[in-house]
């Protein structure tokens, strides 16, 4: 799962990554994730 904003996700994302921007990361937006599979949250900040 990538928590990048949509524009950044469109520019550069890991193959197969699901995008749920950090600003909207709540229980309802993560409901589509499979609870039986591990979740790796990825976000890169170039600062």
N, C-alpha and C positions, 0 to 999 in steps of 0.2 A: 504494500500500500504506500502510495506517495501522498504526502500532505502539501505538495506544492500548490500555489495558486494555479487556476486553470490555464492561464496564458503560459506560465513557465512549464507546466506539464506538457502542453502542446509542443513546445519547443524542444524539450529534452526530458525524456522519462525512461525508466527501465522497461525493457520489453515485458509485456504481460502485466505491468503494474496497474492496480486500481487506483484511481485518483479520488481522494476525499480531502479537499483543501482544509488545512488546519483550522481556519476560521469557522468552518461548519462541522467540525469533527465532534459529533455527539452520538448518543446511543441510536437515534433514529437513522442517522446517515451511515452508521456501520452495520446496520441490520442485514445488509446484503452480503456481508462477509460470512464465509463458512466457519462456524464455531469449531468444527472438527479439524480445521487446518491451522497451522501456525501463521501468525501475522508478523511481518517485519515492516516497521514504519520507517520510511526513508524520506529525508529532507536534507537538501544541501543548501547551506548558507555561505555565500562567498565572501562574507565579511571577515 
